[in-house]
Amino acid sequence: MLTGELVTLRPIEPDDYPALAVFANDVELELLGGGDPPTPTPQASVAAAYEQLRENPDSINFAIIANEAEGKLIGQCGLWRHDQLGRTVELGITIGVREYWGRGYGREAVALLVGYAFRLRNMRKVHLSVHANNTRAIRSYTAAGFIEEGRLREHVWSDGAYVDLVLMGRLRRPDEDLIAVGTALTTGGPPLRSQRAELRVLRYRCGSSSGNTSSGGLFLGGERGAGAQRVGDDLRAEGGPGQFPW
């Protein structure tokens, strides 16, 4: 479990499936996140897709919990497409509850997830893709240290128009991202204080366990950015989509 000031990242459990199904059927969220066009998705299909993801070693998914709301699920995030040779991985995130948009919850979840990738998975780079019209997400990624690495022009059809697909990445900074953590990353250890204010990770601890190819990330207000492949497909990563099953 990864804990920050605002959010906690924990495993996705079957009790989360009803809320995740609501997110999956929210047209605005779907458009912000990318992936396939919005399609009605029954809860049973969402649940079945997540059960498949639980068994996929290349897919690491977390529920995002608001600390202030006593365990309320507000979104999800994850890592996939691990390149063990190049030490790179793709990131995606969804904040599905609108009252938490634009308040730093998605940004802190990204910081926790990036820290997990660098410190615990020994990744060298985290990357994502996001629609160019999802400016809130792009601002949040930039604040978390991501930079634009390129874009595919008019690559995605979304809500009646073609939009660019922006590719962003964040390289590990050994002098800042690999701070000696000691027991801070083990159950019961003291919290780790990050020296990067931009990451806003003040407490970090680890316990147990159609041309639409946008993946990345958060739509943060649109805080989402995890473009996802529709249930019924083969759940493969497709430039990012495929990890979040809707």
N, C-alpha and C positions, 0 to 999 in steps of 0.2 A: 504494500500500500504506500502511495506517495502522497504526502501531505504538504500543502502550502498554506498561506494565510487565508485564502478565499475558498480553495477547492481541495478535495481529496480525490485521487484516482485509485479505484479499486477494481477487482474483477467484475465483469458483467455476469449477473446471476439471472436465472429464469424469472424471478420476480420483477426484473427490469423490462421484460419483453413488452408488456402493455404500453408503457411509456415510449419505448423505442418504436412501437408500431404507430403511435400517434405522430412521432417525428417523421416516420416514413411516408405518411399520408398527408403531410403538410406541403401544399404546392409551393408556397413561397420558399420554404427550406430546401425543397428539391431543386428549384431553379437556382438558388444561391449556391448550392453545393455542386451542381453539375451532374455528370453521369447521364443516364438515360432520361428521356422525357418522363415527367410524373405519371405514375400509373397506380391505380388502386392496388394496395398490397395488404392482404389479410394478415391478422396477427399470427396465425399459424405458420404462414410463410416466413414472416420475420423470425419467429422462434426457430424454425427449422434451419434457416440460414445461419443464425448465430450458433446453433449447436454444431453445424459443420465447421464454423470458424474456430470453435473451441478446440477442435482436433487438428487444426492446421498449424504446424510449428512455425510457419513463416508469417503468421498473423498474430500480433500481440495487441489485444484490445482492452481498454479500460472504460469503466463507467465514470462520469464526472459528477461528483457530489458537491453541492453547496454546503460549506461548513456551517453557515449561519442558519440553515434551514433544516437541521436535524436529519440529515440523511437524504435530502431530496435530490433525485436524479435530474440533472439539468442538461446532460449531453453525454457524448462519448468521444473517445479519441483512440488512436492506434498507430502502430508501426507495421510496415510490411515491405515486401520486396527487398529483403536483406541480401546484400551482395557481400558475401563473406571474404572475397578476394579484395575488392575495392573498399570494403568497410563502409558502405553507404546504405541508407535505409530511407524509405518514403514515409511521410507523416500525413495524417488526416485528422480532422477534428470537426465535431458538430456541437454547437450550443443550441439546443432545441427549444428552450424556454425563453421567450422574448424579454421577460423582465430582467434577465441577466445579460442581455446584449449591451455592449458598449460600456461595461463597468469593470473591465479588467479580468473577468473570470476566464474567458477564453485565452487571454494572453498568459495568465499564470499556468493554465493547464498545458499550454504549449511549452512553457519553460520547464515544467516538471517532466514532460515527456522527452524533451531534448536532453535534459540532464540525465534521465534514465538511459537514453540511447548512448550518450557519451561515456558515462561513468560505469554503468553496469553491463552494457552490451558491447562496450569497446568499439562503437561506431566512430568513424572519422568525419562523416558528413551526413546531415539530414537534409532531405530535399522534398519539394512538394510542387504542385501546380494549382493555379487558382484563376478563375475568370477575371479578366481585366476590369469588368464593371463591378466587381466585389471589392470596392475601395476600402471598406471597413476592415475586411480580412487582411488586405495588403498592408494597411497601416499597422495592424497588430503584429503581423509577421515581421515587418521591418523593425518594430520596436523590440522584438525578441531576437534580433540579430541576423535575420534573413536578408539577403539581397537578391535583386532580380538578376537572373543569369541569361535570360532570353525570353522570347515570346513567339508563339505560333499565331500568325495573323489570321483573324476571322476564322478561327479553327473550330469554334463551338457554336452550335445553333441553340439559342436560349431565348425563350419567350418572344419569339417573332423576329429575332435579329441574330446576325453572326457577331460573335465577340472574340477578342484575342484570348489565348490561353497563356498565362504568365508562368514562367518557370522560375522558382526561387530556391535558394540553398543557403545552408549555414555550415561552415567548416568548424571543426573543433579547434579551440584555442587552448593549447596545453597549459599555458600559464594561468588560465582563468577557469577553464571547464574541467580540468583534472586536479582540482584542489584535493590535497590529502584529506580523506574523509574518515579514516579510522573506523570507529564503531558507529559513526553517524548513519551508515547505510544498513545497519542491522537492527533487528527488533530490540527495543529497549535501550538503544544508544541515544546519546544526546542529539538534538536536532542540528543539522548542518546549516550554517549561515552562508549564503552565497555572497561573493564580493561583487557580483554584477547587479547593480541596481535595476538595470533594464530588464532583468529576468524576474525580479520580484519573487524570488523563491526564498522565503524567510524560514520555512521549516520544511525539511526534506527527510523522510525516513522510509525505509523499505522493510516490508515484512514478507508475507508469503505471496506465496504465489501471485447511328446518325451523325457521326463525327463527334459525338459528345464524349470526350475522353478526359474531362477535367478531373483531377484528383484532389488537389491539394486543399486541403486543409480546413480553414475555419471559415464558417460563415458568420461569425462574430457579429452579427447584427443585421444582416447575414453573417453570423459567426459560423460559418459552416465550412466550407472548403473541403470537406471530404467528399468528393464526387464519388458516387458509389454505383456499382453495377447492380442491375435489377435482380431481385429474387427470381429464380428460374433459370438464370444464366449459370455459368460454371464457376462463378465466384473467383475467377482469375483476376489478378491485378491487370489493369489495362490503362497504363499511364496514370495509375492511381486508383481508378475506380475498381471495385471488386472486393474491398475489405469490409465496407459497411453495407449490409445486404438490403438496400432498397433503392 
